[in-house]
Amino acid sequence: MRVLLTGASGFVGAAVQAHLQDDPRFALRSAYRQLPVSVSPRLQVCQVAGLESDTDWRVPLEGVEVVIHCAARVHVMNEREADPLAAFRRANVQGTLRLAEQAAQCGVRRFIYLSSIKVNGEETLPGRPYTADDQPVPLDPYGVSKREAEQALQALAAKTGMEVVIIRPVLVYGPGVKANFRSMMAWLNRGVPLPLGGITNKRSLVALDNLVDLIVTCIHHPAAANQVFLVSDDEDLSTSELLRRMAQALGRPAYLLPLQMWLLNGIAQLLGKKAMSQRLCGSLQVDIEKTKALLEWSPAISVDGALLKTAKNFLEHRV
């Protein structure tokens, strides 16, 4: 089966590529803005202009049966665009729709779109996890653009008959993870005391291996057609518990000070770090029962197993 992958240089896309290029069931073609220096002999690469409204995808799409679309303008902490929503729409909505329209014209059977849990919202109430069929309430420009892309793809599917599969992952972690997750590992590895021992929230996470496994399942599973799926490790953790288990994976003690959540939130607001406080103290849970039942799928790796792999990679590549 010929598969076209976009976003192969990204965190998730690179893992999808590594998996599929070694699977004899698939002939993988990866689209890059800048071609890599070296690739596997089993991988075909092609160069494209990027996620633009006028990008010509016809050559990369030739003979392709399934598209896995991981490329996107991603959520950034220090936004520099004067109009962030317009920038997100250009890439994530207009650029995605351009690819999907040409995919349908070229006879692609299935289009798998990597969306985001930000389509659902930013935070959940205790005992009220998001489900795949909830009314979306995106709150930031990235989430809005992802939702609009989903809607455009669903309309295209209804018009053309090309199957669309939408996957909304929660926070993804695994070997090579960056940003806050890597920072937390670095703090724990250095033995830095953290005032995060009293957090009683619940957050869903998804290991990179589990997300890739679900994406691969959606390539061929007949029940995936025209569905929306949420994905997680199916074990929700508080920030405090995550840090303790992360420290265990690193082989280090966790020095967590039991600061009350209200005090931590207050300090964060005084320091202008309200968004960071929300991510550390707020809850965001997802219900993946639909994903498990419809696809007969379950996470391939446990949280502790995934944390061990992540910690091993961190210790091997730390600077």
Buried (B, 14 or more C-beta within 10 A) or exposed (E): BBBBBBBBBBBBBBBBBEBBBEBEEBBBBBBBEEEEEEBEEEBBBBEBEBBBEEBEBEEBBEEBBBBBBBBBBEBEEEEEEEEBBEBBBBBBBBBBBBBBBBBBEBEBBBBBBBBBBBBBBBBBEEEEBBBBEBEBEBEBBBBBBBBBBBEBBBEBBEEBEBBBBBBBBBBBBBBBBEEEBBEBBBBBBEEEEBBBBBBEBBBBBBBBBBBBBBBBBBBEBEEBBBBBBBBBBBEBBBBBBBBBBBBBBBEBEBBBEEBEBEEBBEEBEEEEBEEEBBBBBBBBBBBBEBBBEBBEBEBBBBBEBBBBBBBEBBBEEEE
